Amino acid sequence: MPLLYHASPVPGLHTLEPRVSNHGIPQVYFSRKRENVLVYLCNAIEKYAKETNFPYTGPWQKWGPYGFSKDGRLRLEEYYPHATKDTYQGVSAYIYYVEETGSMQPLSDIPDAVVSPEPVAVKSCEWIPDAYEEIQKAIHDELITLVSYEQGSEAWHKQIETLLREDYENAAGHPEYRHFLKGKFPFLHF
């Protein structure tokens, strides 16, 4: 059976349980490509909130500034200078390997993504000592494309600003996300 990959900061998992994500449905998310889960080794919003002692006990909003190129390669985009290094450097986490089962379903809107509504047994686990270094290896091996903030055009920067202002307005129920946006994008004056 083909292997699937799932990233988590939690060590020692033997079963991956469905959780409610930004999509509002309890599922376990996987990718058929190991490099695609590297962006999930750390949640930038949760990391920033903890670093700044922001008190929050609810479910964490996920930060996912990425998409996919026409060839299906993950395209990581930096919405502020050095965002990749800022988010991932020094972060250790785990990649869990599972076997694909018949109850899993592919996601049509995310290349190589698969979900399970049921718990899934872990086959093996890989410890990633530094998520930033692992992402840099994947970029070097041309498995991931990085678009740095500095590479972006003025029009792209304006598009990001518009998106973030909309996100801020729509995040009334997520004070941790608003805290992150205010901290990382102070020039937007939310």
Secondary structure, DSSP 8 states (H G I E B T S, - for coil): --EEEEEES--S-SEE--EE-TTSSEEEEEESSGGGGGGGS--HHHHHHHHTT----S-------EEE-TTS-EEEE-SSTTHHHHHHTT--EEEEEEE--TT-EE-TTSTTEEEESS-EE--EEEEES-HHHHHHHHHHTTSEEEE-GGGS-HHHHHHHHHHHHHHHHH-TT-HHHHHHHHHH-GGG--
